[in-house]
Amino acid sequence: MSQPLPQRKASSLLPPNPSHTGVVFDRWTLPSGPIETRSPAAASGRATVTGAVPQVLAVPQQPQRGGQGPGLTIGRGLENQIVVDDLLASRQHVRLIPRPGGGFDVHDLQSRNGTYVNGQRVQHAMLAEGGLLAVGHSRFTVRHGQLVASVDEGDVNFVANHLTFALESGKKLLDDISFALEGSSLLAVVGPSGAGKSTLLKALTGSQQATEGEVYYDGRDLYQNYQDLRHRIGVVPQDDVVHRQLTVTQALRFAAELRFPDDLDKHLREQRVDEVMAELDLTNHKDTRVDKLSGGQRKRTSVALELLTRPSLLFLDEPTSGLDPGLDKQVMHTLRGLADGGRTVVVITHSVANLNVCDKVLLLAPGGKVAYFGPPDEMLSFFGASDHADIFTGVSRDAEGAKMRFRHSPLMQEQVEAPLRAPRPFHATPPEKPPRQQSIPSQLSTLARRHLRVILADRGYAVFMLLLPMVLAVLTMVVPGASGLGLPIPPQLRTTEAMQLLVVLIVGAIFMGTAASVRELVGERAIYLREKAVGLSSQAYLWGKLTIFGLLTLLQSVIMVMLVLLRKPGPDDAILLGSPTVELIVTCWFTAFAAVCLGLLMSSFVKTSEQVMPLLVVSIMAQLVLCGGLFPVNGRPGLEQLSWITPARWGYAGTAATSDLGKIWPKADDPLWQHTTTYLVLALGMLVVISLLFSMLTLWRLTRKADA
């Protein structure tokens, strides 16, 4: 409901008497009595609020300090006429200009989390009488021509109204599910396997809309206002959505960078991280790596990610899965505390050991049928059972009978039908994809730094990546001969030493790139999908990976080539870059980077990390065959065309051109090995094209996966 516009208490973050004429809108500090505000240039001169009446804000009509123009601005910064103490709000978020006929013109000021009018994100729109303007958690409406402020304090109702989800075949995964949940309460959704609990979670969060029915959040249709309301909903998937190599503090700080506007001061982000850790009793573990935490502590860390933005509605999918009874109890009591703190919490669970801490229990029978909704302490008596196992067995045996029994029970009238009689709101525009919180460059910076931190934190992986080029360089020592990549002495001597060395170099570069990236996307799938749901850019995510892998493969290429040339002579002449050594390093780097792109593409297709090893082996073997160094591929129909999209083929051609392999081994008739600028540029250009092709396909897979 609407609340009085609050006055802000003095703190270390704000001067006690800020030098501005606006109203500070603190969603966490409500006034204890009547308050009065005066706008310096308002038409009426003043606006007064008493008791629980929503505050009416007068609108200035003259240009404001700094040339902002007429109207008023809303944002996090003190220079605004209305200051919202909300980290989701940008420093200057939106400007409102009064219209002669009533209402306001709304102008978004390039805010990161968006300005919403009637549930739709807008750049410019009209806010008419009764319309709803949302800025972060704060909401404003127009009543009798005046701007009225209200705020989402967490104590909101949540209603599922006749939800049905049917497949194209007609099979129902959810069957007419209805319930009403009061604010600041804890609901457990239980049921046997195949009861549709995961499908219900997707329907309730808006990630997969039901085919019939509606979901109402604080009286607003969630599906129709998803863009706006998604900021107030937190979802904790069953899989942990934190990088195990990071400490708790590092994981939360990177998450805060991605979820808050990029104009938010660093110390405010870190302060919010500290607040969340304290709330979930993680402060003593803040410097502990996530993989060293207990199962319950890891789950609390995943919850902490969602609490950063202060959601008033929190969903958790199997948070106690795999935990022992003690940790199960600990997690459920943590959720009880979150509900008591003013949040509405919905937990999907198989465990029934601690249902007593919940306010309500929703029992689903197979086929997504409601078998029970009500207090947990009445469920056993409702079914006349001695334990929950008997209940699960009974509803699994006769799902339709369980549904009809509850539908005709007094509980249905008391717990479901009566609360559902509340009036329904208007429908806004259909939901669209969630907007980004930050610009792509800002997200790219955060993601690249996080990826680098993850690599460095995994010492075993980091050491392996540094030792790998050294091991590959050592392998070249078994190639017989003393000419290396130069002309043999005497010149008439014919040797395959250079061809063999290039095979080791190029296939080694392929292995370095593919091995580094082939597990990357599948290993982070749960993290990516959750971050994508709250506004992560797929482009920034992929480019962040490519940036760090590009630097890694450059370092590896330098190490490998330099170590090889310490024991083997290099090419005699350069073609393009002034140094044959530099040309070898650049070609190996481009080859390894193309292999990185190939590895990421393969990782985007597999479903588990175990599936990548067969693909890795097949990929390396195919590159070895198609590179052209073992046997000719030029002039062989089918094989030659396939080699055109193979990084090893062009990597080998580039190094062969630099080494003048056609002169070293005159029997070679491959035109790509000619010692000319044209063919070196062609080889490098094709490696760039292949990298772009694989990257675009990977981006398509990432986008499609997130939309699925």
Buried (B, 14 or more C-beta within 10 A) or exposed (E): EBBBBBBBEEEEEBEEEBEBBBBBBBBEBBBEEEBEBEBEBBEEEEBEBEEEEBBBBBBBBEEBEEEBEBBBBBBBBBBBBBBBBBBBBBBBBBBBBBEEEBBBBBBBBEBBBBBBBBBBBBEEBBBBEEBBBBBBBBBBBBEEBBBBBBBBBBBBBBBBBBBBBBEEEEEBBBBBBBBBBBBBBBBBBBBBEBBBBBBBBBBBBBBBBBBBBBBBBBEBBBBBBBBBBBBBBBBBBBBBBBBBBBBBBBBBBBBBBBBBBBBBEEEBBBBBBBBBBEBBEBEEBBEBBBBEBBBBBBBBBBBBBBBBBBBBBBBBBBBBBEBEEEBBBBBBEBBBBBBEEBBBBBBBBEBBEBBEBBBBBBBBBBBBBBBBBBBBEEBBEBBEBEEBEEBBEBBBEBBEBBBEBBBEBEBBEEBBEEBBEEEEBEBBBEBEEBBBBBBBEBBBBBBBBBBBBBBEBBEEBBEEBEEBBEEBBEBBEEBEBEBBBBBBEEEEEEBBBBBBBBBBBBBBBBBBBBBBBBBBBBBBBBBBBBBBBBBBBBBBBBBBBBBBBBEBBBBBBBBBBBBBBEEBBBBBEBBBBEBBBBBBBBBBBBBBBBBBBBBBBBBBBBEEBEEBEEBBEEBBEBBBBBBBBBEBBBEEEEBBEBBEBBBBBBBBBBBBBBBBBBBBBEEBEBEBBBBBEEBBBBBBEBBEBBBEBBBEBBBEBBBEBBEE
